[in-house]
């Protein structure tokens, strides 16, 4: 089973490199990328989970409704991606539910930062997917945390996939930079070992980042973006087959009553 997800957020990446991008421009970029993602998934018949910020949802309610109409899952990515607050998990859930017209069961903290499981349970979430059980310098060091889905009290934690050997990360940045034959081999072996593969991307990865030097996006992120990203996502879906892709809430029949 493949749990494919997208963090649908405002494009604040330039801010990490000293560029003061406006909310209007950051939303334009994310809207463009999300439309490309939805078109690709629709053409291939693959389902995914979209973790959305309320900033995005309130600025693009028509896209949120399209996500739901296409049979994908709507989940929460907090409120403000650049400056998250402790109460974002609780505040975002009813906002997204009102805009999307569906129940929201899952949460992912911006930048995979630590989040209180007790807070998520109290807010009514059934699962979290904020754990990347590897080391990303400058972000987090989770070498000792579980690689596979596990319970945290009443909450189900669904970590990102890493290789069972050495915990090599297979997330979006690896997707851009590993040679395709190496990447698909690691994905296949990890999936065969675990029986599950969990991965995430962002909408701005599907925009031609190389055409905008003013954003000061590092080459390691620009590489393989835009049309090349859409092509590789197509190849990734073909690698496993569209029928293998499922939303987080329907994985193994898991559907929350909350």
Buried (B, 14 or more C-beta within 10 A) or exposed (E): BBBBBBBBBBBBBBBEEEBEBEEEBBBBBBBBBBBBBBEBBEEBEBBBBBBBBBBBBBBBEEBBBBBBEBEBBBBBBBBBBBEBEEEBBBBBBEBBBEBBEBBBBBBBBBBBEEBEBEBBBEBBBBBBBBBBBBEBEEEBEBEEBEBBBEEBEEBBBBBBBBBEEEBBBBBBBBBBEBEEEEBBEBBEEBBEBBEBBBBBBBBBBBBEBBEBEEBEBEEEBBBBBBEBBBEBBBEBBEBBEBEBBBBBBBBEEBEBEE
